[in-house]
Amino acid sequence: MADDPKKKGRDRELVSEQEHEVAYVMRTAEVTRQKALEAIREAGPGREKVMEYLQSKIEGIKR
């Protein structure tokens, strides 16, 4: 039986360097693969932390 995508467990809050998860970060944050991987490595596996990291980098560039 497939996982229920409506359930929000610990795995849904994490992001790894697996290709589909990197692609999700790239698509969501509109960044390159390299930037997505850098964010995952620097911010750790927390999806929210990765997005915050990328947002701070984008804001830093705009200044």
Backbone torsions as a table, in degrees:
resi	resn	phi	psi	omega
1	MET	NA	137.7	-178.7
2	ALA	-74.2	155.9	175.9
3	ASP	-66.1	147.8	177.9
4	ASP	-86.6	112.4	-177.4
5	PRO	-67.9	-12.3	179.1
6	LYS	-79.2	-19.8	178.3
7	LYS	-77.1	136.8	-179.3
8	LYS	-114.2	91.6	178.3
9	GLY	-103.2	-173.1	-178.0
10	ARG	-58.7	-40.0	-178.8
11	ASP	-61.1	-31.2	-178.1
12	ARG	-74.4	-14.4	179.6
13	GLU	-95.0	-3.2	-176.8
14	LEU	-111.7	154.7	175.4
15	VAL	-133.3	137.3	179.4
16	SER	-118.1	-171.6	179.4
17	GLU	-92.3	16.6	175.0
18	GLN	-67.4	147.0	-171.5
19	GLU	-56.2	-43.0	-178.2
20	HIS	-68.4	-29.9	178.9
21	GLU	-77.9	-36.3	174.6
22	VAL	-63.6	-42.1	178.9
23	ALA	-61.4	-38.2	178.3
24	TYR	-62.4	-46.5	179.9
25	VAL	-63.2	-42.5	179.5
26	MET	-59.8	-46.2	-177.6
27	ARG	-68.4	-44.9	-176.6
28	THR	-68.8	-44.7	-176.4
29	ALA	-93.4	-5.9	-178.9
30	GLU	55.2	55.0	178.7
31	VAL	-127.2	168.2	177.9
32	THR	-74.7	166.9	178.6
33	ARG	-61.1	-41.9	-179.2
34	GLN	-62.4	-42.8	179.2
35	LYS	-65.9	-38.6	178.7
36	ALA	-64.0	-45.8	178.8
37	LEU	-63.7	-41.4	178.0
38	GLU	-59.4	-44.3	-179.6
39	ALA	-63.6	-41.9	179.6
40	ILE	-64.0	-42.0	-179.3
41	ARG	-69.8	-39.9	-177.2
42	GLU	-78.1	-42.2	-174.5
43	ALA	-88.8	-16.2	-177.3
44	GLY	93.8	-175.4	-171.7
45	PRO	-80.7	-5.2	-178.8
46	GLY	-71.8	121.1	-177.5
47	ARG	-56.4	-43.0	-179.4
48	GLU	-64.6	-41.3	179.2
49	LYS	-65.3	-38.0	178.5
50	VAL	-63.0	-45.7	-179.5
51	MET	-65.8	-38.8	176.9
52	GLU	-63.4	-41.9	178.7
53	TYR	-59.8	-48.2	179.9
54	LEU	-63.6	-40.1	179.1
55	GLN	-62.9	-41.1	179.5
56	SER	-65.9	-34.5	177.6
57	LYS	-68.0	-40.4	179.3
58	ILE	-65.8	-42.9	179.2
59	GLU	-65.2	-35.8	178.5
60	GLY	-64.8	-34.3	180.0
61	ILE	-72.2	-37.5	-177.0
62	LYS	-69.1	-22.6	-176.6
63	ARG	-74.5	NA	NA
